[in-house]
Amino acid sequence: MDTDERLEIIKRNTLEIITIDDLRNLLNEGKPLSVYIGRAPTGSIHLGHLVALGKLFDFEKAGIHPKILIADLHAALDDLKSKWDELDKRVDYTKKCIELSFDWERMPEFVRGSDFELSQPYVSDLLKLSTITTADKATHAASEVTRMKNPKVSELIYPLMQTLDEEYLDVDIQLGGMDQRHIFAYAREYLEKLGYRKRVEVLTPLIASIRGPGTKMSSSVPESNIKIYDSEESIKKKILNGYCPEGVVEDNFIVQIVNFFILPNDGSFNIEREQKFGGDLLIESPEQMIKLYTEKKIHPLDLKNAVAENLIKRFKNAREYFERQKEMLESLGPSFMSY
């Protein structure tokens, strides 16, 4: 596979790559490359988190080694307040959810943040970085991923640590959702100030909320998301109630599930329909999905039924596993439960 082919695979379903030229240069070097994505175990794993995680399959196809950082210290600094004793449990939960979310041919490399972020060299670099970063700069970098009305000092440390993670994980590329852009831009600028090389940053779309425009998919709002271990009845109900106006693709949660999650992982998507409505329809690309839906050649109900069936089958193993782990979910809190 040549550089152009690898580049096209990596570009698929991304919103921005900082920068394309840097990525091309990396690919042209011909050396082994690695990419990482971080997941702070602050809340339950839902469909919105899987869009960026699923992008790791494309990197593997392009010959790039994937790593997943379970960022436990980030979670504690951002969200857990004094609940440091829950970190082990949250790490185990998050790792298991990711393992069960996809049909991995080869499991990615998992790394726990606290295994290296408490080392003397890392802490030394963190302190050095803090001396050259203004509070305003840190606040701007963290503004999309933390609660910034009255930020704690810990929340301003968050982007500094995420920057250093690129170096200490020894990766060439960082992957994340578009809400990570300010941190990625900060990392590109400030790693070099410590004498380290800047990395390539790859940004994926954020999936819309089930409830439509003006709302956000949140782990703490059960009706706004679909957990990987939701019951069959819950998945069907949420999908059937999902925002999916006929002919409209903008902020369309159901269309986005197909384009950003199902198609990249399955390669195609079948919509079963009665013969009088045109018979079964095989979708093989996001472009085809958008064209047919915009032209109103796919009815929302047919699309919703097909998506619900796909997700029910996909998450069967996760449902069965967490059905046996109800005590764990209860101990993590109400937002982790399936309803």
Helices and strands as residue ranges (DSSP letters): H 3-11, E 16-18, H 20-29, E 33-39, H 47-54, H 56-61, E 64-70, H 72-75, I 76-80, G 84-86, H 87-101, E 109-112, G 113-115, H 120-131, H 135-142, H 153-168, E 173-177, G 178-180, H 181-193, E 200-204, G 222-224, H 232-240, H 253-257, I 258-262, H 263-266, E 269-271, G 275-277, E 281-283, H 286-294, H 300-314, H 316-323, H 326-332, G 334-336
